[in-house]
Amino acid sequence: MGSRIKESPGSPFEVYMEVVHSGTAGSGPEVRRSFPDTYTDQETLQTIPKFCFPFNMDSMTVGQVGQNFTFVLTDIESKQRFGFCRLSSGAHSCHCILSYLPWFEVFYKLLNILADHTTKGQDSQWRELLESLHTLTIPDPGVPVHLSVHLFFTVPDPRELPSIPENRNLTEYFVAVDVNNMLHLYASMLYERRILISCSKLSTLTACVHGAAAMLYPMYWQHVYIPVLPQHIIDYCCAPMPYLIGVHSSLMEKVRGMALDDVVLLNVDTNTLETPFDDLQSLPNDVVSSLKNRLRKVSSTTGDGVARAFLKAQAALFGSYRNALHIEPEEPITFSEETFITHRSSTMRQFLQNAIQLQFFKQFIDGRLELLNSGEGFSDQFEEEINIGEYAGSDKTYQWLFTVKKGSGAILNTVKTKANPAMKTVYKFAKDHAKMGIKEVKSRLKQKELTENGYSEEPGSTHLPSTQSKDSLTWDQRRPITVHFGQTEQFRSLRPPRPQRPPPPDPSKLHRSTRPVRPPRPLVPKRPRSNIGIEGSPEQPQPYRSLKEAELVEEGCLP
């Protein structure tokens, strides 16, 4: 789904390095030692030291810049490698460990232990700890790991939303930046602007960049991403493409002297944001209002409330993508941009017209389609939120697609070959749903039943059988049959018997009436008073609810 996190790396980390910097003019960083000794990627070995001191060292100390921070390197496959760093010795020594795993709390704890071993000269314990972690087979999420007396942890679960205070990045971001500026920054990311974040504390700076980017879930920032910018690539601030860059405040004087056109700038130290755009005002008002209210409600609480507030906003903005999935037999599932834009309310259309051009949204859709067409399927917090909040409108026809298990084969073939005849008929109707809507699907089902009971199949016609008048049918015989997915057996038991053809009339008893005979009115099937629900059948389509109505349902104010 556009994620830039590498799946199943070979080792918990690639390389550890201890880098020192004298701080004198003209000198540069030097590698004191590294692990493992067999690591041979020279480009990485030369790049890491340049990121270990991303500030002006003339007057900075560790007390001023903070101890822990994280930079990011991108590999040839555009996957992110995280450089977890710990400054010590007056900011002239840096312990760094490079990993594909975004285990911030785990590696920060490891760096503290390694720094302590270094200070005490415990080289054997230092090497033993690194060897045990480097050779560790990466456990499944939630599994406890004990590497030493001091290093034990539980493997983070990427499927869970970040929570406060467990997630260090989100905690620092929410504490350092007020709600209004968080909303402005969120809107700027949704429009893929050029964004600079500055702060005097490296730990807070990188936490804010990582924390802000995480609020786009289930999407991921796809452009230039530099949580902390080292001096040697400061010209990136003038790049013409979208970026999300963190800059230490000691370098901001030089940055402001550059040509910064159309740049959104957040100063974390002063909690001020400068922007030439009206991005927040361009978002749907109900989404912004609900997000702001939720953030203020959870401002003094712990847990995943902050992340869930942004998740609800993402679901409100993008949750209707399901309705734009287009299904044709023997064809790959595709996404219709036109349907995605037009099916939503008018207040949302302007935003959605821009959204389909966003790189992170395109990557998200491509990822969803790949999982669907491969038969793998998916289920995550975002899909659960869509179902709970009903942000997708009345359409839940595609819910069965998201629970397809890996190895079941192509989705369409599975439906066509394993379903009974009644389900195949339902599938034929359901596959056109993105174009017709639920009402038309029901209408076609009713028309099918009328045809099977002897009525005309011509489009738009609902004539009575030629041998029987409307008044001669009982109410139960005229009652339309509504078929729901999974109710085939009950459908057979509920169908009324077909009317028997009456014997031909006796010609001798026929007589001509002197009054004109009014032609019979066509039968208009009446909607049944109730639908019989079957246990275990999929959830029936729900009426569309606005975001405000969904909130009232959440709070128990509406049924």
N, C-alpha and C positions, 0 to 999 in steps of 0.2 A: 504493500500500500504506500509505496514511496518512502518507506523507512530507510534511513541511512545507517542503521545499526546492522553490523554484520551478524548473520546467523551462524551459530556453531563454530566459533573460532577454535583453532587447534589447542590453545593454551590460555589460561587466565590473563597472562600478560606477555608482551613481546620482549621488552627489554627494560632494565632498570639502569639509571645513570645517576651518578653524583657529580654535579657540575659546580665549579667555583669561579668567582670573578673577583679580581683584586679591587676593582672600583677605580683604578687610576686611569687617567686620560690616555687614550690610545690602546689600552689593553682590552682583551676580549675574554669571553668565557672559555674555560678549559675543562675537559673531562678528567676527573680524578680517578674514577673506577666505574665499571659497568658489569652487568650480569644479564644473560649468560656470556661466557667468553666466546661462544661459537656464533654469536649474532654478527652477521656480515653485511647487513643493509647499510652501506656507507652513506647514502643520501639521508637516511633517517638519523644516523649517528651524527652527521654534520648539522642537521636541522634542529634537533632537540635543544642543544645549548643556546641557540638564538632565541628560543621562546622562554627560557628559564628566568630571564631578568627583563620583563617587558615594561620598564619604567626608567626614568632618569635617575641614575645612580649617584649623582653628584651630592645630593643631600638626603637621600631616602634611607630609612632604616627599616628593619623588620617590624618594629612597632608601628610605623607609619603605613606600610603597604599591606600588612597582614601576612599570615603564615601560609595558608592553603589556597590554591587556585588551580584552575584547569584550563589548558589550551586544547585545541583540536587540530589534528592533521588529517587530510583527506587522501585516501589511497587511490590507486589507478582505477578502481571500480566505484569511486565516489562514496565509499564507505568511511565512516568517521573512526579515527583512533584518538582516544582521549589521553592527554598528557597530564597526569595528576602530579602536582608539585607541592613541595613543602620547603619554605625558606627558613634558614636558620643562620646563626653566627653573624648577626648584624646585616642580614640580607645579602651576604657575600657567598653563601653556599646554598645550593638547591638540590634536594633529592627529588628525582622524577621517575615515574613509572608509566610506561606506555601500554595501553590495553584497548582492545575493541569493545570491552564490556563497560557500560556506563554505571559501574558500581562505585559511586562517589564516596559514600560513607565507609565502605569496606577498604578502599585504597587509601583514603585519608588516615584511617586507623593504622593501616600497615605502614605508611610513611612515618607516622609518629614513632612506631616501634623501631623501625630501621634507623631513624635519626638518633634515637636513644642508644641503640647498640653502637652506632658510630661514635657518639660522644664518649661512651665508656670504653671504647676500644675493643668491643666484643665482636671481633671479626668472624669467629666461628659460628656464633649464634646468628649473625647477620646473613652469612652464606647459607646456613641450614634453613632459615626461614624462607629465603628466596627460592631455594631448590624445591622445598616442599610445595610451595605455591605454583611454581612454574611447571612442575610435573603432574599437578593435580588435574584429573579429568573433571571437566566442568559439570557440577551436579545440576539436577533439575531445580527450578525455582521452589523456594520454601524449605530446601534441605539444609539442616545445620552442618557447619563445617568447623572442625577443631584442628588447627595447624600447630598450635603451641599453647603454652600456658596463658600467654597474653593475647593471642590472635584466634578468636573464634567469632563466627558470624553466621547469619542465615542468608542463603542465596536470594538476592532480590527477585521479585516477580514483576516482570515488565507489563503484565496484564493488569496489574492493580494501579489505581490512580495514586499519584503522589499525595502524601498526607503531611500535616504539620503536627508535631515538630520532627517526625522521623526523616522526612526529606529535607536535606540541608538547603538545597537550592531554592525550593519553593518557600521555605521558612524565611530565609534571608531576603528574598525578593518581596514577599508580602509585608515584612517588617519595614524594609527600607523605602518602599514606594507606596504612595497613597492610592486609594481606589480610583480616583479620577485620572491620575496619570497611567495607572495600569490599563484603564479602558482606552485611553488615547493610544497607548503603545500597542494594544491588541488590535485596534482598528487599523493602525499603520501597517502591522504585519499582514492583516487580511488584504490590504491593497498592495502588498509587496513593495514597500517604499525602501529607500536607502536610510538605514537607521543606525545612529551612533549612540552608545551609552557610555557615560564617563563616571568614574568614581575614584576616590583616593585609596580605597581599600581593595586590593586585588581579590580577596576572598569574596567580598560583597559584589564586586564588579562581575566576576564570572558567574556567580550564583544568579544574579539578575538576568544575565543573557540566557543561561540555560533554563532558568525558571520561566522567563517570558516565552521562549520557544516551545516549552512543553505545553503551554496553554492552547496551542494549535491542535492538539490531539483530537481526532485520529490522523490529522494531516501533519506534515513535517516540512520545515523550512528547506527549500530546495536550492537557494542561491548561496552567495558567498556568506560563510558563517565562521567568524573569528571571535571567540569569546574574549580574548585579550590580544591586542595587536602589539607585536614587538616593533622596535624602532626601525629595523631594517626594511620593513614593508609598510611604512606609514603612508606611502602614496596610495594604498588601497582605498583610503578615504575619498579619493577623487574618482573612483571607478564609476563608470556610467550605468552599471547594472545594479539591480537590487542587492542590498547586503544587510547583514546584522552583525555589527562589530562593536566590541568593547574596547575602550581606550582608557589607560590610566590617566588620572588628572594631571600628572607631571608632564604629559606629552600634549595636553590639549592646547596650549599656547601655540605650538607649532602647527597643530591640526587646524585651528581657527584661521591661521594665515593662508590656508589653501583655499582653492575655489570650491566651496561647498554649496552647490546649487541643489535646491529641493531636497535637503537632508532633514530628517527628523532627529532632534537631539534631546536626549534625556540626561539631565545632570542629577545623579542619585544623591550627591552630597547636599544639594540645595533643594532636592525634590521638585525640580522645575522641568518643564518640557516645552521645547520650541518646535513648531511645525508650520509649514506654509500651506498645509492642506486642511480640509474640513472632513477628514475621514470618519470621525466618530459621528458627526451629524449626518453622514451619508448612509450609515447603517440603519436598518429598520428600528423605529423608535421603541416598539414593544420589546424587542430583543435587548436593546441597550438598557432600558428601564428595568427589566427583570434581572439582568445580570448585575446591575448596580445594587439593586435591593438585596440580592442574595449575598453579594460580597460584603455588604455592610452588616448583614445578619450574622455572618460567620467571622467577623473581624476579631472577636475575642474568644473564639472557640478553636479546638484542635480537631484533627481528623482530615478527611478528604473534601471538606466543604468548599474550599476555594477551587480546587481542581474540578469538582463536580459542577460548580456554578458555570465555569467556562465550557465544560462538556455539554451542559444544557443549551448554552448559547450556540455551540457548534451544531448541535442536533436541530435547533430551531432554524438555523441558516441553511444547512446542507442535508438534513435528514430526508428530504423529499427525493433524493437521488434515486431511491428504489423505484419510484413511479416512472422514471425515465428509462428503465431497463427494458430493452426491446427483445422479444423472444420470437424466433421463427423455427419451425421444425428443421432439423438437420443443418442448422446454421448456428454460428457462434452467437452468444448473447452480446448485444451491443448497447451503447448508451446514446440516447437521443437528447442532444443539447436543446433542441426546439421544445420538446416535451418538458424538459426540466425547467425551462424558463417560463413557459406559458401556463403551466398548470397551477402555479402558485398565485397568491393574491397580488393585486396591483402594487401594493407597497413593497413587495419583495422583488418584483421583476427587475427593477433597475439594478439592485445589488447582484442578482443572479446573472444578469447579462455581463457584468464585469467578472463575476466569479468563474465563469467557464473559461476565461482567458488566463486565470491564475495557474502558475506552474504547480503549486502544491496540490491544487484541486485536480488537475489533470493526472498527476502521479497517483493520487488517491483512487480515482476512477479506474485507471489502468490496472492498478493492483487488485481492485475488487473484481474486475472482469476476468483477470487472469485466474483468480481463485475459483470463480464460478465456472468458467469454461473448462478448467482442468478437473472439475468434479470434487475439488478439495473442500470448498465451502469455508465459512468462517463464522465466528461468534466472538464479539468483544464488547467492551463497555459502551461503545458508541451505538452499536446495534441494539443493545438492551435499553439504552436511554431512548432511542427512537420508539421502541415498542411501548415503553412506559409512558412517555410524554405524548404519543400520538402525533408527533410533528410531521409525519409523512402523510397526513390527511386520512382519508377513509380506506386507503389501499393497504391491505396486508396480504395480498395474494401471493407475494413473493417470499413470504416468511419461510416456506418449506425449502427454498433454495439455499438459505443460509445455514441449514443444519445438515447438508449433505456430507457424508463422511468420506474421508480419503479412501480411494480404492474402489469406490462404488461405480466407477466408470463415468462416461459423459452424462451430464445431468439430463439432457433431453432424451437420450437413449434409455436411461434408467426409467424415466417417467413413462415412455412409450411402450417399453417391453415388459415391465413388471406390474403395471397397473391392470386392473380388470377392465372389461369393455366400458363399464360406466365411467370409470376414472379417465379412460382415454377420451371419452366424449367431453368430460369436464375439462380435461387438459386442452382440447381443441378450442374451447371457449376461453379458458384462462389465458392462453398464449396471446390472444388479441386484446387483453384487458388494458394494456397501456394506451391503446387507441380508443377503446369504447367506454371504459368506466364500468363500475359495478352495476349500475342500473341497466345498462344495455346487456350485460352478461345475464342478469336475471330475466330480462325480457326475452332473450333468445332461448333460455331454458324453458320458460313458460310456453313460447311458441312451439318448441319441440314437443312438449307434452300434448298441446292441442292437436298437433299434426298426428301424433300417435293415436289419439282418441278419435280420429276420423275427420279432423278439420283440415281446411285447405292449407297447403304449404306455400302458397304464393306470398311473396313479401307484402306486408302491410294488410293482409286479409285475415279475418278471423270468422269465417262463415260457419253456420251450423251444418251438420250433415243434412243431406237433402231429404232424408226420410223422417226427420225428427225435428220438431219445433223447439224453440227455446223454453217455452213454458212447460213442456213435457219432461224436462230434465230436473232432477232434484238439485238442491243447493250443493250437496256433497259431490254430485256428479259434475257440476259446473265448476267446482272449486279447483283452482290451479294448484299444481304441485311444485313446491320449491325444493330443489335439490342442493344440498351443501356437500362440500368435499368430505368424503369419508362416510356418507350416510346411505350407501347403495342398498344395503339389505333392508333398512327401514323404508327406503323409497319404494321397494317392491311391495312391502306390506301395506303402505299407505295409499297406493294407487287404487282409485275406485274401479270397479269392473266396467269393461267396455259396454256401452249400451247395445242391446240386442236389436237387430233389424226387425221391425214389426212386419207381420204378414201383409201381403198386398191387399189393398182395400177391395171390397166387393163392388164391382161396377154398378150393380143394381141399386146400391144404396147411395150412390153419388147423386147429388142434386146441385143445380146451379144456384148460387146465392144472388139475390137482386142487389145486394149492397157490395160496393167495391171492397176488395180485400186488401188491407194494408200489408205490404211485404214485411216479412219478419226482420226485426232489428238485429244487426250483427251482435254476436255474443262478445262482450267485453269482459275478459277474466277479471274477477275481483281479487284483491290482495287478501291472502288468508289472514285470519285474525291472529294466528300465532304460528311460529315455526318451531318444530319439535327438535330440540337440541339432542345430540347424541354424545354420550360420554366418550372422550378421547378424540373427538373431531377437532380439527384446527380451529383456532380462534376466528370468530366471524369478523368481517369488516366493521370497523367502528366509524361513527360520524366524525368528520373533521372538526377539530377544536382549535381555536386560536391559542396563542401562547398564554394569554391571560386566563382563558378557561382551563387550560391544562394545569396552571398553577392552583386555581381554585379547587380542582379535583384533587390535586396533591394534598391540599390543606383540609380536605373533607367538606368543603363548602358546597360542592356540587356532586350529584350521584355519578 
